[in-house]
Amino acid sequence: MLGTLLQIAFLLFSLAILMNFWRLVKGPDLPDRILALDTIYINSLALLLLLGLYQNTQTYFEAALLIAMFGFVGTIAAGKFLLRGDLIE
């Protein structure tokens, strides 16, 4: 039962990533594309967590933590670039 639920969640998060890629390519302006990229890394983080639950290993949880840290720094840098036009002050 739990395996079936994990597979359904995996399928739904994969579908969400595909829709985010569509927004990343088609987005009307730069903030929409940055938001799509941010959502892609959050959904990939969820996929790694589901894979870790499915295979009953902790390695994927550590990789998800690294993706979360790098994604946060990337989002902050992109937002700063949008507001100021420069990353280095």
DSSP file (Angstrom, degrees, kcal/mol; ACC not computed):
  #  RESIDUE AA STRUCTURE BP1 BP2  ACC     N-H-->O    O-->H-N    N-H-->O    O-->H-N    TCO  KAPPA ALPHA  PHI   PSI    X-CA   Y-CA   Z-CA
    1    1 A M     >        0   0    0      0, 0.0     4,-2.0     0, 0.0     5,-0.2   0.000 360.0 360.0 360.0 -47.2    0.0    0.0    0.0
    2    2 A L  H  >  +     0   0    0      1,-0.2     4,-2.3     2,-0.2     5,-0.2   0.879 360.0  54.4 -65.9 -37.0    2.7    2.5    0.9
    3    3 A G  H  > S+     0   0    0      1,-0.2     4,-2.0     2,-0.2    -1,-0.2   0.884 107.6  50.1 -63.1 -39.0    4.7    1.6   -2.2
    4    4 A T  H  > S+     0   0    0      2,-0.2     4,-2.1     1,-0.2    -1,-0.2   0.904 110.6  49.3 -66.1 -42.0    1.7    2.4   -4.4
    5    5 A L  H  X S+     0   0    0     -4,-2.0     4,-2.4     1,-0.2    -2,-0.2   0.889 110.4  50.8 -65.1 -38.8    1.2    5.7   -2.7
    6    6 A L  H  X S+     0   0    0     -4,-2.3     4,-2.4     2,-0.2    -1,-0.2   0.883 109.6  50.7 -65.9 -37.5    4.9    6.6   -3.1
    7    7 A Q  H  X S+     0   0    0     -4,-2.0     4,-2.2     2,-0.2    -2,-0.2   0.889 110.4  49.0 -67.2 -38.7    4.7    5.7   -6.8
    8    8 A I  H  X S+     0   0    0     -4,-2.1     4,-2.4     2,-0.2    -2,-0.2   0.921 112.7  47.6 -65.6 -43.4    1.6    7.9   -7.3
    9    9 A A  H  X S+     0   0    0     -4,-2.4     4,-2.5     2,-0.2     5,-0.2   0.897 110.5  52.6 -63.9 -39.7    3.4   10.8   -5.5
   10   10 A F  H  X S+     0   0    0     -4,-2.4     4,-2.0     1,-0.2    -1,-0.2   0.911 110.3  48.3 -60.6 -43.1    6.5   10.2   -7.6
   11   11 A L  H  X S+     0   0    0     -4,-2.2     4,-2.1     2,-0.2    -2,-0.2   0.904 112.1  48.6 -63.9 -43.1    4.4   10.4  -10.8
   12   12 A L  H  X S+     0   0    0     -4,-2.4     4,-2.0     2,-0.2    -2,-0.2   0.895 111.8  47.9 -67.9 -40.1    2.6   13.6   -9.6
   13   13 A F  H  X S+     0   0    0     -4,-2.5     4,-2.0     2,-0.2    -1,-0.2   0.866 110.7  52.6 -68.5 -34.4    5.9   15.4   -8.7
   14   14 A S  H  X S+     0   0    0     -4,-2.0     4,-2.0    -5,-0.2    -2,-0.2   0.901 109.1  49.7 -65.1 -40.1    7.4   14.3  -12.1
   15   15 A L  H  X S+     0   0    0     -4,-2.1     4,-2.1     1,-0.2    -2,-0.2   0.886 108.8  52.8 -64.3 -38.9    4.4   15.8  -13.8
   16   16 A A  H  X S+     0   0    0     -4,-2.0     4,-2.0     1,-0.2    -2,-0.2   0.889 107.3  51.8 -64.1 -38.7    4.8   19.0  -11.8
   17   17 A I  H  X S+     0   0    0     -4,-2.0     4,-2.3     2,-0.2    -1,-0.2   0.898 108.1  51.8 -65.2 -39.4    8.4   19.2  -12.9
   18   18 A L  H  X S+     0   0    0     -4,-2.0     4,-1.8     1,-0.2    -2,-0.2   0.909 110.2  48.3 -63.3 -41.0    7.4   18.9  -16.5
   19   19 A M  H  X S+     0   0    0     -4,-2.1     4,-1.9     1,-0.2    -1,-0.2   0.861 110.3  52.4 -66.9 -34.2    4.9   21.7  -16.2
   20   20 A N  H  X S+     0   0    0     -4,-2.0     4,-2.3     2,-0.2    -2,-0.2   0.879 106.2  53.0 -68.6 -36.9    7.6   23.8  -14.5
   21   21 A F  H  X S+     0   0    0     -4,-2.3     4,-2.1     2,-0.2    -1,-0.2   0.887 106.8  53.5 -63.3 -36.7    9.9   23.2  -17.4
   22   22 A W  H  X S+     0   0    0     -4,-1.8     4,-2.8     1,-0.2     5,-0.2   0.922 110.6  45.9 -62.0 -43.3    7.2   24.4  -19.7
   23   23 A R  H  X S+     0   0    0     -4,-1.9     4,-2.1     1,-0.2    -2,-0.2   0.848 109.9  55.4 -68.1 -33.0    6.9   27.6  -17.7
   24   24 A L  H  < S+     0   0    0     -4,-2.3    -1,-0.2     2,-0.2    -2,-0.2   0.895 115.9  36.8 -65.5 -39.4   10.7   27.9  -17.7
   25   25 A V  H  < S+     0   0    0     -4,-2.1    -2,-0.2    -5,-0.1    -1,-0.2   0.902 128.6  32.7 -78.2 -42.8   10.8   27.8  -21.5
   26   26 A K  H  < S+     0   0    0     -4,-2.8    -3,-0.2    -5,-0.2    -2,-0.2   0.615  81.3 137.4 -93.4 -14.1    7.6   29.7  -22.3
   27   27 A G     <  -     0   0    0     -4,-2.1     6,-0.1    -5,-0.2    -4,-0.0   0.055  53.8-135.8 -41.6 134.3    7.6   32.2  -19.3
   28   28 A P  S    S+     0   0    0      0, 0.0     2,-0.3     0, 0.0    -1,-0.1   0.835  79.3   6.4 -67.7 -31.1    6.6   35.7  -20.5
   29   29 A D  S  > S-     0   0    0      1,-0.1     4,-1.5     0, 0.0     3,-0.4  -0.892  84.4 -90.9-145.3 177.0    9.3   37.4  -18.5
   30   30 A L  H  > S+     0   0    0     -2,-0.3     4,-2.4     1,-0.2     5,-0.2   0.852 115.9  55.9 -63.7 -41.5   12.4   36.8  -16.3
   31   31 A P  H  > S+     0   0    0      0, 0.0     4,-2.3     0, 0.0    -1,-0.2   0.880 107.2  51.8 -61.2 -34.6   10.7   36.7  -12.8
   32   32 A D  H  > S+     0   0    0     -3,-0.4     4,-2.1     2,-0.2    -2,-0.2   0.894 110.2  48.7 -65.6 -38.3    8.3   33.9  -14.1
   33   33 A R  H  X S+     0   0    0     -4,-1.5     4,-2.2     2,-0.2    -1,-0.2   0.887 110.8  49.7 -69.0 -38.0   11.3   31.9  -15.3
   34   34 A I  H  X S+     0   0    0     -4,-2.4     4,-2.3     2,-0.2    -2,-0.2   0.901 110.8  50.2 -66.9 -39.7   13.2   32.3  -12.0
   35   35 A L  H  X S+     0   0    0     -4,-2.3     4,-2.2    -5,-0.2    -2,-0.2   0.891 110.0  50.8 -64.2 -39.2   10.1   31.2  -10.1
   36   36 A A  H  X S+     0   0    0     -4,-2.1     4,-2.0     2,-0.2    -2,-0.2   0.904 110.5  49.1 -64.3 -40.9    9.8   28.2  -12.3
   37   37 A L  H  X S+     0   0    0     -4,-2.2     4,-1.9     2,-0.2    -2,-0.2   0.890 110.5  51.0 -65.2 -39.0   13.4   27.3  -11.7
   38   38 A D  H  X S+     0   0    0     -4,-2.3     4,-1.6     1,-0.2    -2,-0.2   0.902 111.1  47.8 -63.4 -41.8   12.9   27.7   -8.0
   39   39 A T  H  X S+     0   0    0     -4,-2.2     4,-2.5     1,-0.2    -2,-0.2   0.833 106.8  57.9 -69.9 -31.9    9.9   25.4   -8.1
   40   40 A I  H  X S+     0   0    0     -4,-2.0     4,-2.5     1,-0.2    -1,-0.2   0.926 107.0  46.9 -63.7 -43.7   11.8   22.8  -10.1
   41   41 A Y  H  X S+     0   0    0     -4,-1.9     4,-1.7     2,-0.2    -1,-0.2   0.860 112.0  50.9 -70.0 -31.1   14.5   22.5   -7.5
   42   42 A I  H  X S+     0   0    0     -4,-1.6     4,-1.9     2,-0.2    -2,-0.2   0.915 112.2  46.6 -69.0 -41.3   11.8   22.2   -4.8
   43   43 A N  H  X S+     0   0    0     -4,-2.5     4,-2.2     2,-0.2    -2,-0.2   0.877 111.2  51.3 -68.3 -36.0   10.0   19.4   -6.7
   44   44 A S  H  X S+     0   0    0     -4,-2.5     4,-2.1     2,-0.2    -1,-0.2   0.856 107.4  54.4 -67.7 -32.4   13.3   17.6   -7.4
   45   45 A L  H  X S+     0   0    0     -4,-1.7     4,-2.0     2,-0.2    -2,-0.2   0.915 108.2  48.9 -63.2 -43.1   14.0   17.8   -3.7
   46   46 A A  H  X S+     0   0    0     -4,-1.9     4,-2.4     1,-0.2    -2,-0.2   0.881 108.9  53.5 -64.4 -38.1   10.6   16.1   -3.0
   47   47 A L  H  X S+     0   0    0     -4,-2.2     4,-2.4     2,-0.2    -1,-0.2   0.903 108.0  49.9 -63.6 -40.0   11.4   13.5   -5.6
   48   48 A L  H  X S+     0   0    0     -4,-2.1     4,-2.3     2,-0.2    -2,-0.2   0.901 110.6  50.0 -65.0 -39.3   14.7   12.7   -3.8
   49   49 A L  H  X S+     0   0    0     -4,-2.0     4,-2.1     2,-0.2    -2,-0.2   0.911 111.1  48.7 -65.2 -41.1   12.9   12.4   -0.5
   50   50 A L  H  X S+     0   0    0     -4,-2.4     4,-2.6     2,-0.2    -2,-0.2   0.894 110.8  50.8 -64.5 -39.0   10.3   10.1   -2.0
   51   51 A L  H  X S+     0   0    0     -4,-2.4     4,-2.4     2,-0.2    -2,-0.2   0.888 109.0  51.5 -65.5 -38.3   13.1    8.0   -3.5
   52   52 A G  H  X>S+     0   0    0     -4,-2.3     5,-1.6     2,-0.2     4,-0.8   0.881 111.9  46.6 -64.9 -38.0   14.8    7.8   -0.1
   53   53 A L  H  <5S+     0   0    0     -4,-2.1    -2,-0.2     3,-0.2    -1,-0.2   0.901 112.9  49.9 -67.9 -40.4   11.6    6.6    1.5
   54   54 A Y  H  <5S+     0   0    0     -4,-2.6    -2,-0.2     1,-0.2    -1,-0.2   0.888 119.1  35.7 -67.4 -39.8   11.0    4.1   -1.2
   55   55 A Q  H  <5S-     0   0    0     -4,-2.4    -1,-0.2    -5,-0.2    -2,-0.2   0.489 104.0-129.3 -93.6  -3.5   14.5    2.6   -1.1
   56   56 A N  T  <5 +     0   0    0     -4,-0.8     2,-0.3     1,-0.2    -3,-0.2   0.924  63.2 126.3  57.1  50.8   14.8    3.0    2.7
   57   57 A T      < -     0   0    0     -5,-1.6     4,-0.2    -6,-0.1    -1,-0.2  -0.958  58.0-143.9-135.5 154.7   18.2    4.7    2.6
   58   58 A Q  S  > S+     0   0    0     -2,-0.3     4,-1.3     1,-0.2     3,-0.3   0.493  82.4  87.6 -97.0  -4.4   19.4    8.0    4.1
   59   59 A T  H  > S+     0   0    0      1,-0.2     4,-1.7     2,-0.2     3,-0.2   0.891  87.2  52.4 -62.4 -40.1   21.8    8.9    1.2
   60   60 A Y  H  > S+     0   0    0      1,-0.2     4,-2.2     2,-0.2    -1,-0.2   0.801 102.8  58.9 -68.7 -28.5   19.0   10.6   -0.7
   61   61 A F  H  > S+     0   0    0     -3,-0.3     4,-1.8    -4,-0.2    -1,-0.2   0.880 105.8  48.8 -67.6 -37.2   18.1   12.8    2.3
   62   62 A E  H  X S+     0   0    0     -4,-1.3     4,-1.9     2,-0.2    -2,-0.2   0.891 111.1  49.7 -68.3 -39.5   21.7   14.2    2.4
   63   63 A A  H  X S+     0   0    0     -4,-1.7     4,-2.3     1,-0.2    -2,-0.2   0.883 109.0  53.1 -65.6 -37.4   21.5   14.9   -1.3
   64   64 A A  H  X S+     0   0    0     -4,-2.2     4,-2.2     1,-0.2    -2,-0.2   0.873 106.7  52.7 -64.7 -37.4   18.2   16.7   -0.8
   65   65 A L  H  X S+     0   0    0     -4,-1.8     4,-2.0     2,-0.2    -1,-0.2   0.906 109.4  48.6 -64.8 -41.5   19.7   18.8    1.9
   66   66 A L  H  X S+     0   0    0     -4,-1.9     4,-2.5     2,-0.2     5,-0.2   0.908 110.9  50.2 -64.6 -41.9   22.5   19.9   -0.4
   67   67 A I  H  X S+     0   0    0     -4,-2.3     4,-2.6     1,-0.2    -2,-0.2   0.897 109.4  52.4 -62.8 -39.4   20.1   20.7   -3.2
   68   68 A A  H  X S+     0   0    0     -4,-2.2     4,-2.0     2,-0.2    -1,-0.2   0.907 110.8  46.8 -63.7 -41.7   18.0   22.8   -0.8
   69   69 A M  H  X S+     0   0    0     -4,-2.0     4,-2.0     2,-0.2    -2,-0.2   0.944 115.9  43.5 -66.6 -47.3   21.1   24.8    0.3
   70   70 A F  H  X S+     0   0    0     -4,-2.5     4,-2.3     1,-0.2    -2,-0.2   0.871 113.2  52.9 -67.2 -35.8   22.3   25.4   -3.2
   71   71 A G  H  X S+     0   0    0     -4,-2.6     4,-2.3    -5,-0.2    -1,-0.2   0.893 108.1  50.4 -65.7 -39.4   18.8   26.2   -4.4
   72   72 A F  H  X S+     0   0    0     -4,-2.0     4,-2.3     2,-0.2    -2,-0.2   0.930 112.1  46.8 -63.5 -45.7   18.3   28.8   -1.7
   73   73 A V  H  X S+     0   0    0     -4,-2.0     4,-2.3     1,-0.2    -2,-0.2   0.897 112.8  50.5 -63.9 -39.9   21.6   30.5   -2.5
   74   74 A G  H  X S+     0   0    0     -4,-2.3     4,-2.4     2,-0.2    -1,-0.2   0.889 109.9  49.5 -65.4 -39.5   20.7   30.5   -6.2
   75   75 A T  H  X S+     0   0    0     -4,-2.3     4,-2.4     2,-0.2    -2,-0.2   0.907 111.3  49.0 -66.5 -41.5   17.3   32.0   -5.6
   76   76 A I  H  X S+     0   0    0     -4,-2.3     4,-2.4     2,-0.2    -2,-0.2   0.917 112.2  48.7 -63.1 -43.3   18.8   34.8   -3.4
   77   77 A A  H  X S+     0   0    0     -4,-2.3     4,-2.2     2,-0.2    -2,-0.2   0.904 112.1  48.5 -64.2 -41.2   21.4   35.5   -6.1
   78   78 A A  H  X S+     0   0    0     -4,-2.4     4,-2.2     2,-0.2    -2,-0.2   0.906 112.3  48.5 -66.8 -40.5   18.8   35.6   -8.9
   79   79 A G  H  X S+     0   0    0     -4,-2.4     4,-2.2     2,-0.2    -2,-0.2   0.899 111.6  49.5 -64.4 -40.7   16.5   37.9   -6.8
   80   80 A K  H  X>S+     0   0    0     -4,-2.4     4,-2.6     1,-0.2     5,-0.6   0.887 110.4  50.9 -65.1 -38.8   19.4   40.2   -6.0
   81   81 A F  H  X5S+     0   0    0     -4,-2.2     4,-1.8     1,-0.2    -2,-0.2   0.894 110.2  49.7 -65.5 -39.4   20.3   40.3   -9.7
   82   82 A L  H  <5S+     0   0    0     -4,-2.2    -2,-0.2     1,-0.2    -1,-0.2   0.897 116.2  41.5 -65.9 -39.7   16.8   41.2  -10.7
   83   83 A L  H  <5S+     0   0    0     -4,-2.2    -2,-0.2    -5,-0.1    -1,-0.2   0.905 133.4  16.7 -75.6 -41.3   16.5   44.0   -8.1
   84   84 A R  H  <5S-     0   0    0     -4,-2.6    -3,-0.2     2,-0.2    -2,-0.2   0.666  88.0-129.2-109.8 -20.1   20.0   45.6   -8.6
   85   85 A G  S  <<S+     0   0    0     -4,-1.8     2,-0.3    -5,-0.6    -4,-0.2   0.542  84.2  74.6  81.0   4.9   21.3   44.3  -11.9
   86   86 A D        -     0   0    0     -6,-0.5    -2,-0.2     1,-0.1    -1,-0.1  -0.994  59.9-158.5-149.6 143.9   24.6   43.3  -10.2
   87   87 A L  S    S+     0   0    0     -2,-0.3     2,-0.5     1,-0.1    -1,-0.1   0.791  80.4  62.6 -91.6 -32.8   25.6   40.5   -7.8
   88   88 A I              0   0    0      1,-0.1    -1,-0.1     0, 0.0     0, 0.0  -0.828 360.0 360.0-100.9 128.5   28.7   42.0   -6.3
   89   89 A E              0   0    0     -2,-0.5    -1,-0.1    -3,-0.0    -2,-0.0   0.454 360.0 360.0 -88.1 360.0   28.3   45.2   -4.3
